[in-house]
Amino acid sequence: MKKDHAEHNKSLCDELLAQGKYNDWVVTTAFYSSIHFVDHKIFQPSVTINGTVVFDIVQAHRIARQPSKHKTREYLVAQFLSSQIANYRFLADVCWNARYFNYRISASKAKVARQRLEQIIAACI
């Protein structure tokens, strides 16, 4: 299920990137695609956090005691996909900026976001 959702968001990311009009949504869909690819990888079928087996981000959030589910996922990426933490943080930061501060994202930054998503995908598949 998570992988299907990830692929769906990636497909939209690619279409938006090709259009070249909505770079804020390119980076947003890249980040949300990465979320689902990361979940697909980390929770296959479960992960152990602080001695407790968990099967999804909701359970992980309760156990990891991070301030939000996004921070919990970032913590999990750092723990279980450490090679991708810089890519994940980049996507999270650029998405946050596009959604809440400045929606004007350059074409070059949108392309970089898509490239970083591809690196995350390669680590998760």
Secondary structure as GFF3:
##gff-version 3
##sequence-region A 1 125
A	DSSP	alpha_helix	2	19	.	.	.	ID=ss1
A	DSSP	alpha_helix	23	42	.	.	.	ID=ss2
A	DSSP	beta_strand	47	49	.	.	.	ID=ss3
A	DSSP	beta_strand	52	54	.	.	.	ID=ss4
A	DSSP	alpha_helix	57	64	.	.	.	ID=ss5
A	DSSP	alpha_helix	69	80	.	.	.	ID=ss6
A	DSSP	three_ten_helix	82	84	.	.	.	ID=ss7
A	DSSP	alpha_helix	85	100	.	.	.	ID=ss8
A	DSSP	alpha_helix	107	124	.	.	.	ID=ss9
###
